[in-house]
Amino acid sequence: MAVEEEGLRVFQSVKIKIGEAKNLPTYPGPNKMRDCYCTVNLDQEEVFRTKIVEKSLCPFYGEDFYCEIPRSFRHLSFYIFDRDVFRRDSIIGKVAIRKEDLQKYHNRDTWFQLQHVDADSEVQGKVHLELRLSEVITDSGVVCHKLATRILECQGLPIVNGQCDPYATVTLAGPCRSEAKKTKVKKKTNNPQFDEVFYFEVTRPCSYNRKSHFDFEDEDVDKLEIRYFLQPRDNGSKSLKPEDLGSLRLNVVYTEDHVFSSDYYSPLRDLLLRSADVEPVSASAAHILGEVCREKQEAAVPLVRLFLHYGRVVPFISAIASAEVRRTQDPNTIFRGNSLTSKCIDETMKLAGMHYLHVTLKPTIEEICQSHKSCEIDPVRLKDGESLESNTENLRQYVDRVFSVITKSGVSCPTVMCDIFFSLREAAAKRFQDDLDVRYTAVSSFIFLRFFAPAILSPNLFQLTPHHTDPQTSRTLTLVSKTIQTLGSLSKSKSASFKESYMAAFYEFFNEQKYADAVKNFLDLISSSGRRDPKSVQQPILLKEGFMIKRAQGRKRFGMKNFKKRWFRLTNHEFTYQKSKGDPPLYGIPIENILAVEPLEEESFKMKNMFQVIQPERALYIQANNCVEAKAWIDILTKVSQCNQKRLAVYHPSAYLNGHWLCCRASSDTAAGCSPCTSGLPADIQLDIDGDRETERIYSLFSSYMSKLEKMQEACGSRSVYDGPEREEYSTFIIDDPQETYKTLKQVVAGVAALEQEHSQYKRDKFKKTKYGSQEHPIGDKSFQSYIRQQSETPAHSM
């Protein structure tokens, strides 16, 4: 979800690694230990919470969190909470990073001191004021001055304990006076509209001049409309020393993409999309991006998303895979390095195969986590009272179960993955014709080694579990993952695959031909062209669940349309809600009856984070816990219903209340929608990808690695005229055809320069319109001065 600015869209995302806390203050009791968790907040809106780490003053979390940020924000904050024996939560301290400071800590582990939290430190929001200074002649003929202060509105005030009933006070303070006036209280809103005016009698000193009292030039200073960021009151309270509260280790990657309309990106985008057709593929724009980026992953992420969006990922990956296979000398090392090919296939599997991974593994992983059976087979690690035979049997059953669900899942493998595997199989078999197994190992090195095995090992990274598993379950999953990886590798010497003797002994249970046959049948199925059975999975698969608030739909003629908290549950068959988790459903919507899933404007019920699930007869209005959760529910509901034949093209962004639609004022509750629905997702992959945003990211990468592009141009020139040993700095580039590569490089540089010019012009135009005290830069905005300094120091040609 983008934040709209003049002429472009701004996309924000954040990827966070919450490492550990250390030296937290002791609990004031005999135990002294604490049970702590950490939350991630946008300003004061919680968007993520870690698991609770019990009985520790140095809790290790090791949790990752990623989200698209659907609104503007000032601070990214982290709160450490302690939960006591009565399940009451108290704040120990917080880390608050201003948005403009996030780049200082970009993608590096940093220790932050925890800061004290009190009411004044939690101030947030803006106030919109209008000030008018006028002269008034009294009845006695004396001239005096009146200051009219109009409080129009506030925005983004904090919600405390689920409530916000704000009012405002205006105080005129001076050396000899302090006069305060107060607005009316506005109930249940954190964006109150006051529109109240207060008058104060003032006198201008003899030294008065407009410029000294109002730091605004070319303004009518007798009437100023300004906005302020709210600031904490200075009440003289002393906070604790930072070191008294401990510290928190974080790694934060904040990304902000400024995206123009699609036509701006046509030259660069078209050049990239032609990559699969360039001969040789190493001379293509996409391959060149992989050559200049420091990490192949940097290039793979936006390239795969762009090619998926335009249906070109299979031909591109087929082309770069074939080129890599031709360069490979040993079939045993095929696709084992961190090449652009392997990173692009990894990213494709992550995007296109996530639902497939969940359908296949999630029920079994959840069973392993819940049953909590001991599976330790290392004699050295056995606990007192544990039986090696019993543990071995538990582990064998788990491995059998996981192996079975994987090898029987071929029919559910996404088409795009199957088409890529087919091209890998064909390229490997053609290159190494004497090795009959290479057609299998080329595929198994991805589907087992880089897809299923990592997901079993770290299920929380693939959203198979909400948090890290406990140590015992983690050990069980490690043993299962090792065994599955070896089973899938089809290596000729299985026992030699294990360094540990106990693993080699355990593997003897699976040293039967039926396991190898099952793997080969599975690999044949997912890498054969035109072999897929289109029937869908029949067993309902749980996709998402959780508490939300819903508005009664009015299905009963005389029922009240009030709001109630309900447990919502989404499977690939239906969307239901019930009173609590585990209760029978009160209502269900079959997936095929979902016509659209769209946000609901806040004005409808004066409630944030609402969305609507539109059915043939009515809409179900739902409020999520926060903006990130609302987006997650909208996304997944849209994905599972994307192929419905009767999906709507238009919808009503506001509710139907008091006999009309609030958005278009139409009186009929069956009136056609007045706004276009969110654009659809590709039917097969069902991903929400913005092609322009991915092209903007690729432009940013090319721009940041411009010096390497220039080095690559030099290398092309060197190879064209000189056949001898080349300079070491050129040897890292793969250049099969110097002339063709140089031609593409010139086109890339030209495309990047054109976009650079557009960004520079946008910045200059925006800089001219920037006004202190505006909606965008309220008074008190500490980033404003640094913004002014950056713009004034940047030469026009290099902005």
N, C-alpha and C positions, 0 to 999 in steps of 0.2 A: 504494500500500500504506500503510495507516494504522497509527499507533502507538496502541494502545488505552489510554485512561485511564478513570477511573471515570465511567460514564454518557455518555461521548462518545469520538469518534475524532479523532486529531490527524494532519493531513496536512501534510507538509513538502516544499517544493520549493525549488530554487535555480537561478537563471539567471545565468550568469557570462560576462563579456566579458574575455578575457585580452588586454590591449593590447600592451604592450612592456616590455622591461627596459632599463635604461640604466646605464652606468658599472660594468659587471661587472669584477671584477679580471682583469688580463691573465694569459694562460697563461704559465707559467714556461718558455718556450722561445723560439727565434728568431722564430717567427711571431707570437706574442702573442695571436692571435685564438682564439676558442672556437667550438665547435659545440654550441649549447645548445637544450634543450627544457624545457617547463614541465609539471608534473603537478598535478592537482587531487586532494586527498585528504580523505576524511572521517576525522578523527583521523589514523590512519596507513594507512588503506586507500585505495589509488589507484583512482580512478574515471574519470579522463580524462587523456589525454596529448596535448600539441600535437605538431605536426611539428617536426623539427630545423631550426633556422636556422643555416646554416653561416657560419663566418669573420666573426663579429661580436661586439663587446662591448656593443652596444645592439640586441639582436635584436627585431624587430617580429613579433608572432604574429598579432594581429587575429583570434582564434578565439573562437567562441561555444560555450557548453556549457549544456545544461539537463538536469536530472534530477529525478525524484521521489526523495525520501530515505526509504528503507524502514525506518530504524531510528533510535534515539537517537544523538546524537553530542555531543562537547564542543567540537571545533575544526574549522573549515574551513581547510585548509592548502594552501599552494602551494609546491612545491619547484622550484628551478632546478637542472637537471643539466647537466653538461658531458660530452660523449662524445669520448674521445681517438682517436688513429689506430688503436689496438688494439681499438676498439669497447667500451672499458671506461667505465662511467658513474660519475661522482663528483659529490657534491652541492656546489653553490656556496653556497647559502643557502636560507632559507625565509621565508614569511609565514604566520603562524598567527593566525587571527581567532577569538576565542571566540564561541560561539553567541550569548550574550547581548549581544555587541557588534555583531552584524551589522547591526542597524537603524541604527547610527550612519553607516554607509556606504551606506545603501539607495539604489540606482539613481543613483549619481553616480561619475564617474571620480575615483579616489583613487590617489595614489602611496604605496606602502608600502616602507619600508626592509627589505632582506633581513637576516635574523637568522642568526647562526651556528648550525650543527647539530652536536651531539655526542650521545653515548649518553644522558647524563642529561637532555638537553633533549627526548628522545623518549619520556619516561615516559608511560604511560597505563594506565587501568584502575582497579578498585576492589578493596578488600579488606574482607572481612566478619569482624569480630572479636567475641569475647565475653570480657569481663573480670570476674573474681570475686575479691574481696578478703575473706579469711576469717581468723579467729583460730584459732591452733593451740597447744595446751598440750603442751610437750615432756615427756619422761620426768622431767626434773628439776623440773617444775612451773612453768617459766618460760613466759609467754605471748609468743608471737611471731606474726607475720602472714605469710600466704602470698598472693601474687598469682598466680592461675591465668589464663593467657592462652590462649584457645582460638582457633585460626585455622581458620575453617570453610571459606572459599572465596575465590577471586579471580575477577573478571569482566573481560573485555575487555582482556587483556594484549596488548602489541604482538607481532606476528609478524615476526621478523627473518630475512631470507633464506629465507622459507618455513617457518621452524621456530619452535617455542616449547616448551621443556622446562623449566618453571618450578619453583622451590622458594622458600621464604620463610625469612627469618631474623628472629628476635625478639631485640631487644637491650634490656636494662634498664640504663639509663645513669644515673649519679649522680656527685656530686663525687668520690667515692673508689672507684668501681667501674664496671665495664662488663662485663656478663655476656650472652653471646649464645648462642642455641640455634637449630637449623635443622631444617626439615621434610624429608621425603623428596621426591625429585624426581618430578614427574608428567610423563610423556612425551607429546609430541604433542598438547597442548591449551593453549589460551589462556584457558580457563575452569576452572582446576583445582579439584578438591574435595579439601581437605587433611584437615579435621576432626581436627587434632592439638592436644593440650593441653600447655603448658609451665608449670612452677611456679618461682616466684622467691620467696626469702625477703626480706621487706621489713620496715621498722620505721616506724610512724607517728610523725611529730614531735608534740611537745606542742601545737603550734598547730593540729593537724589539726581541720578540720571539713568536713563533707560538701560544703557549698556552695562552699568555697574551692578544693577539689581537683577537684570535678566540677561543671562548669557546666550542671547539669541540675536542675530543680526537680521536686518531686513524683515522684522516682524512687527505687527501691531501689538506691542507689549501690553496694552490695556486689556487684551483678551487673548489668553493663551490656552490652547487645548493640548494637554500633555498626558503621557502615561509613565507611571513609575513601576519598577519592580518593588515589591514589598520587602522590607528589610527587618531583621530582628531588632527589638527594642533594646536600648542600652540600659540595663537595669543594674549594672555594676556587679553582677554575680560572677564568681570566679569558678571556672571549670577545673576539673581534675587535670593533673599533668598528663600529657599524652602517653607517657611510658607506664602510667598506672593501669592502663586498660589493655595493654597487649598490642599485638599487630596481626595483620592479615596479608597473606601472599596471594597476589592476583596476576593474571595475564589477560589483558583486554585488547581486542582488535575491533576498533570502530571504523566503519566504512560509510562514506557519504558520496553517493553518485548523483551528479547534476546532469540530467538527461534532457536533450533537446528533442524536438519533433523528429519523426522518422526520416524525413528527406535529408536532414543534415548528415546522416550516417551512411547514405546510399553508396558513395564511392568506396569507403573502407569495408562496409559490410559485403558488397558484391565481390570485392577482391578476396575476402576471406572465404565466402561461400563457393568460390571457384577452385578452392584449394585441392579438392579431390580429383579434379580434372587436369591439374598441372602435371606435366612430365618434365623431369622427375618430380615426385611429390616434395622432395627436400627443397625445391625452389619455390614452394607455395608460401603464401603469407602466413597461414596457420602454422606450418612447420617452422618458419623463421621465428615466430613468436616463441615457440618452444626452445629454440636455440639461444635466444638472447636473455630469457628470464633466468634468474639465479636458481629458482626451483621449478622443475617441470610442472609441479602441482599448480603453481601460480597461473601458468598458461592453460592447463587442462580444464580448470573449473569454468572459466567463461567460454572457452572454445566449445566444450561439450554442450553447455546450455544453449549456446547460439545455434549449433548444428542440430540439436534436438528440436529446437523451436521451428527450424526451417526444413526438417525432415532430411538432413544431409549427414547425420552422424555415422550411419552405416558405411556409405561410400568413403567418407574421410578416414575412419578408423581402418577400413579394409585396405586403403591405399598406404597408410603409414605402417600398418602391420606387415603387409607384403614386403615393403622396403626393409623393415627391420629383420624379417626372416631371411631375406637375401644376404644380409650382412652377418648373420649368425653362422658360426662354423661348427658348433657342437649342439646336437639336438637336445642334450641334457640341460643346456642353459637357456633354452628358448623362453623368452618373455620373463626372465628371472630378474632383470635389472629394473631400475627406476627410470625407464625411458618415457618419452612422450606417449608412446603407444600404451604402455601399461597404466600410466596415470589417467589417460583418457578412458580406457576401459573400466578402471576402478570407479571413476566419476560417473560413467554411464550406468554401471550396476547400482551405485548408490542412489542415483536419481530414479531410474526406471525400475529398479528391482526392490525398492524398499517395501512396497506392499506385498510382493511375492515373498520376501524374507519373513515378514510378519505372519503371513498366512501359513508358511511352512514351519517356522521354528517357535513362534511365541507360545502356543499352548504347552509344548513340551518344556520349554525353558521355565515357564511359570510353575509347572508341576515340580521341576527339580528344585526351584527356589522355595516352594511351599512345603514339600515333603521333608526336606532338610535331612536326608539320610547321609550317613557317613560313608565316603567312598575312598578314603585314603588307603593306597596300596604300597606306599613306601614304608617298609618295616621300621625305619628310623623315626618316622613321624607318627606312628601309631600311638594313640592315647591309651591310658590305663583302662582296661575293660573292653576295648575294641577288639573285634575279631577280624583278622586279615581275610579269612574265607568269606565272611559275611560282607565286608566292604568290597571285595572283588566282585561278588555277585551283584551288589547294588550298582557298581560302576558298569558292569557288563550289560545290565538291563538298560541303563540310561543310554549307553553307546548304541545298543541295538535299536532303541526307540528313535534316537536322533538319526541314525543311519537310514532307518526305514522311511521316516517322513521326508528326508532329503531325496532318496533315490526313487520315491514314488511321486515326486512333485513336478516331474518334467513337463507335464501337460499344462502347468500353471506358469511356467517360465515366460516372461514377457517376450513378445515377438522381436523387439529390437535387440534384446540380448541374444536370442537364438540366431538371428541373422548375422550378428557379429561373430558368434562362435562358429557358425558355418564358414565364414570367410577365414578365420584363424585355422580351422581344421584343413581347409583346402590349401592354403598357403604353406602350412607345415608339411602336409603330405607330398606336395609337389617338390618342395625343397629337399626333403630327406626321404627319398623314395624307398630306401632300404630299411628304414626303421618303421615297423608296422605299428608301434605304439605311439609315435609322435602325434598322430591325429587325435589321440586321447589326451596326452599330457599337455598339449598346447591349450586345450580347453580346461582341463582339470586344474592347471596352474592358476586360473582365474576363479572358477566357480567354487572350488574347494579351498584353495590356499588363500585367496584374497576376498572371498565373499562369505561363505558359510563359517569357516574356521574362526576368523576374527569376530564375527557376530556372536558365536558361542562363547568365545573367550572374554569379550567385553560387551555384554548385552546392553548395558546402559548407553553406550555410544551409538547404538543402532535403534534406540527407543524400544527395545524389547523388555527392559525393566526401567522403572522410573529413576532409580539411583544405583550406585555401586552395590553389588551383592556383598553379603557378610563374608568373612574370611573362609569359613568352611565351604560355603556354596561356591565361592570364587575358585577354591582349590579343585572342587569337583568339576566345574566347567573347564578349568585348565586341562585336566586329564581327559575329559571328553573331547575337547578341541584337538588335542594332540593326536588322539586315536583317529578321529574323523579325517584330519588332514592327511595322515599316513594312508588310511584306507583309500582316500580319493586320489592319491598321487600315483597309484599303480606302479610304484617302484619295484624293481625286481628283487631287492634285498630288503625286506621290511624290517627285520630285527636290527639291521645296521642303521636304520633311520633313527633309532633311539639311543641317546647317550646313557640313559639309566637302565640298569639291568632289570629292575622291576617292571618297567614299561615294555621291554622286549618280551618278558615272560607273560605279561598280561595280553600282549598282542597275539599270542599263540591261539587264543580263543577265536580269533577272526582270520586265522591263516587257512581259510577254506576257499575253494574256487567260487562258491556261490556269491561271496562278497565282491570278488573281482568282476564276476559276470554282471552283478547288479549295477556296479559303477559304470561299466562299459555300456550297458543298456541305457542308463540314464544319460550318459554323455552323448550317445548316438541320438537319443530323442531330442536333446536340447541343441544339437548342432547339425540337424538334418533339415534340408530345405523342404518346405511344403508338407510338414508332417504333423502339424498341430491340430488337436481336437479342439474346436472352438467352444465346447461346453464350459460353463463357469463352475467354480467350486460350489458344491451343494451345501456343505456344512457352514453354518453361520460363523463368521470370524469377528471377534470383538476388535473394533478399530479405535474407539475412544470412549471414555466415560468420566463422569464427574458431576458435582453439584452445580446447578445454575438456578436462576430465578425465572419462572415463566409466568406469563399473563394468561389467566383463564380464557379459553377460546369462545365461551358462550354457546357451547354445544347444548346446554340445558336452557330451556326457554326462559326460566325465571332465575337462573343462576347469576351470581355476582362475578363481574370480570375483574377479580383482584389478582394480586401477585403472590406466588407461593414458591418456596424453595423445594426443588425436586432433584432426584438423582437421574441424570440423563445417560443413556447408553446407545451407542451407535455400532451396529454390525454391518456387514455387507448385504444384509437383507432388509433391516428396518431400523428406524430411529424411534426409541421409546423413552418414557420417563415413568418413575415410580417414586413413592414417598421416601424410601431409603434404599441403600444398596442391598440387594438380595430380596427385596419385596417383589411381589408380582407387578407387572406393568399396569399403570393406570390408563395409558394411551400409547398407541403406536402408529407410526407413519411408514408404510412400505416405501422402500427406496424409489420404486418406480412412480410413486405419487408425489415426489418432490419436484416441483416445477421451477424453483429458483431458490437460492439462498443469498440474501443480500443484507448489508448493514441497514439499521433503522435509525433515522435522524433523531438526535437527542431531544429535539423540541417536542416529539410525540408524547413522551411521558416524563420529561425532565430527568431522564436517567441515562447515564453513560454506558458504553460498551454493549449496546443492544443490537440484535440482529433478528431477522425474520426468516422462517422456513415456510415458503409459500406452497400451499396445497391447492387442489382444484376448487375446494369449497371455501377455504379460509386460510389465513396466515397465522402461524404460531409465533408469538413475540417472546424473545428470550433475552435475558441479561446475563452476560458472562462475568467472571470475577474481575477481569482486567482487560486492557486493550489487546495484549498478546494472546490471551486465551480466546477472546472473541474472534480474532483473525484465524487462529488455529481451527476453531470449530467451523467457521465459514469455509475455510479452505478444504477441510476433509469432507464436509457435507457436499460441497460443490463437486469434488472429485468423484465421490461414489455415485452421484446422481447425474454426472456429466452426459452420459449416453442416453438418458431418457428422451424418448421421441417427442414428448409434448412440452419440453422446456420452454419457458417464456423468453421472449425477446425484450419485453419492457415490463417494468414493475413500478409500484408506488414506494418512494423512499421514506414516506411518513405514514402514520397510522390512519385508520378510518375511525374517527371519533365524532360524536354529536351530529351524526347524519351527513358527514362529508369527509373526503380525504384532505388531510391538512396540507398536502403538497400541492395539489392542483385544484382543490375546492370542488371537485366533481361530487355530486350528491349520491350517485348510485354506488353501492358497495361492490358491484360487479363491473364497474367502469374499467376499461383497459388502462394499463400503467402509463405513467407520464415520463419515465426516464428509462434509458436503455440499460439492460442487465449487464453485469460484468461479463467481459468477453470470455468465450468458452475456452476449454483446455483441450489439447490434442487427445483424441479419443483413445488411442492405444496406450500412450504413456501417462496421460492425465497429469501434466505438470503445469504449474503456473509460472511461466517463463516470459520475461519481457526482453524481446530481441534487441531493442534499442539500448536498454540498460546494459546488456552483455557486451554490445559493441562499444559502448562508452567505457566499460571496464578494460576492454582490450586496447582501446585508444590510450587509456591512462598507463597501461603497462608499456606499450610502445614508447610513449612519451618519457616515462621514467628511465627506460633503457635505451635512450637515443644514442648514447655514446657507444653502446655495443652494436647498434645498427650501423653506425659509421665504421666501426672496426670490421664488421662483416663485409661492408662495401669494399674496404681496403683489401680484405682477404680475397674477395672475388677478383679484384684487379691484379693482385699478386699472382694468383693461380693462373690467370689468363695469359700472362706474359712470361712466367718463370716456372719451370718444371722441377727445379732442384728442391732441397730441403727448405721448408717454410718456417717463418718466425713462430715461436712457441705460442704467442698470443692468438695466432690464427688457427692453430691445430685443433682447438676445441670445437670448431664449427664443422658440421656436416654439410659439405658443399659438393654435390655431384656434378652440377652444371653451372660453372661460374657466370656465364653470360645470362642464362635464364634467371638465376638467383639475383644477379645485379639488377636486372630489369624489374623484378618484383620488389626489390628493396627500394628502388626509386619511387615506385607507386605507393608503397607503404609510407615513406617519408613525406610524400606529397599529401596523402590522406590525413596523416597526423598533423601536418602544418595547417591544413585547412580547418580542422577542428580546433586546433590551438588558437587560431585567429578568432573563431566564433566565441570561444570561452573568454578570451581577452576582451572582446567587445562587450560581451554580457557583463563582465565584471566592471568595466568602465561605466557602462550605462547605469548599473545598479549603484555604483559608488556616487554618481551624480545625484541620484534620487534619495540617498540615505539621509535620514533626518533623526537627530537625537530627540528622544521624547515621543517617537512614533510607535506604532504597534510592534514593528520589527525590532526597534532598539529603544526600549523604555529607559527612562532615567534610572540610574542604578545598575545598568547593564555593564558589567566590568569588561565584557569582551569588546565593547564598542571602541575604546581607545586603541586596543591592540589591532582591531580591524582597520581603523583609520591609519595607524602607523604602517601596517602591511601594505595598504593600497598606495600610500604616499611614497613608500620606499621602493615599490616595484615599478621598473621602467615600463612604459606602455608597450614596447615591442616584445617584452618577455613575460607579460602578465598571463 
